[in-house]
Amino acid sequence: MRAVITVIGKDTVGILHKVSGICARRGVNVVEVTQSVLQDMFAMIMLVDISGMTSDFSTLADEMSELGKTESLAIHCMHEDIFNSMHKI
C-alpha cells in the first residue's frame, strides 16, 4: 500500500528532513520524491510505501498535519487509492 504526501510553504532549512524523519519513525518507506523551490516557496510530493507502517494511517496523517501547523506549511497525507480516485476523469 502506498500514500502521497504533499508539502507546500515558505522554503526553510530542513523541511525534507523533518517530513522524512516522521516517515522513518513510523516505518514508512519513501519511494519517490520530487521537490522544487520557486523563488521562496517550497513544493514537494512524496510517494511512500505504508505497508510496513508501525501505526495506523490516521496517526501518520495527524502527525504530518501537526508538523505543518508548527512549521507554517500545508502538509497533506493521502492514501494512494483516494488520490487516484480524486484524479480520474
C-alpha positions as CSV (number, residue, x, y, z in Angstrom):
1,M,0.0,0.0,0.0
2,R,1.2,3.5,-0.8
3,A,0.3,7.1,0.1
4,V,1.0,10.5,-1.3
5,I,2.4,13.3,1.0
6,T,2.4,16.9,-0.3
7,V,4.1,19.8,1.3
8,I,3.8,23.5,0.3
9,G,5.0,26.6,2.0
10,K,7.8,29.1,2.5
11,D,11.2,27.5,2.0
12,T,13.2,26.9,5.1
13,V,16.1,24.6,6.0
14,G,15.2,21.0,7.0
15,I,11.7,20.6,5.6
16,L,12.6,17.3,3.8
17,H,14.5,16.1,6.8
18,K,11.5,16.7,9.2
19,V,8.9,15.1,6.9
20,S,11.1,12.1,6.1
21,G,12.0,11.8,9.8
22,I,8.3,11.3,10.7
23,C,8.2,8.6,7.9
24,A,11.2,6.8,9.3
25,R,9.9,6.8,12.9
26,R,6.6,5.4,11.7
27,G,8.1,2.7,9.5
28,V,7.1,4.4,6.3
29,N,9.5,4.0,3.3
30,V,10.0,6.9,1.0
31,V,9.7,5.5,-2.6
32,E,10.0,8.7,-4.7
33,V,10.4,12.4,-4.0
34,T,10.1,15.4,-6.2
35,Q,10.6,18.9,-4.9
36,S,11.1,22.4,-6.2
37,V,11.8,25.8,-4.8
38,L,10.0,28.6,-6.7
39,Q,11.5,31.9,-5.6
40,D,11.0,31.4,-1.8
41,M,8.2,28.8,-2.0
42,F,8.9,25.1,-1.4
43,A,6.8,22.4,-3.0
44,M,7.2,18.7,-2.6
45,I,5.4,15.5,-3.4
46,M,6.4,12.2,-1.8
47,L,5.2,8.7,-2.8
48,V,5.6,6.5,0.3
49,D,5.1,2.8,1.0
50,I,2.9,2.4,4.1
51,S,2.8,-1.4,4.1
52,G,5.3,-1.6,7.0
53,M,3.9,1.3,8.9
54,T,4.1,0.9,12.7
55,S,1.0,2.9,13.4
56,D,-2.4,3.5,11.8
57,F,-2.7,5.8,8.8
58,S,-4.7,8.5,10.7
59,T,-1.8,8.8,13.2
60,L,0.7,9.4,10.4
61,A,-1.7,12.0,8.8
62,D,-2.2,13.7,12.1
63,E,1.5,13.9,12.8
64,M,2.1,15.4,9.4
65,S,-0.7,17.9,9.8
66,E,0.8,18.9,13.2
67,L,4.2,19.4,11.7
68,G,2.6,21.6,9.1
69,K,1.0,23.8,11.7
70,T,4.2,24.2,13.7
71,E,6.3,24.9,10.6
72,S,3.6,27.1,8.8
73,L,3.4,24.6,5.9
74,A,0.4,22.9,4.2
75,I,1.1,19.2,4.6
76,H,-1.4,16.6,3.3
77,C,-1.1,12.9,3.6
78,M,-3.5,10.8,1.4
79,H,-3.9,7.1,0.8
80,E,-3.0,6.3,-2.8
81,D,-6.4,4.9,-3.6
82,I,-8.1,8.1,-2.6
83,F,-5.6,10.2,-4.5
84,N,-6.1,8.1,-7.7
85,S,-9.9,8.3,-7.3
86,M,-9.8,12.1,-7.0
87,H,-7.7,12.4,-10.1
88,K,-9.6,10.1,-12.5
89,I,-11.6,11.6,-15.3
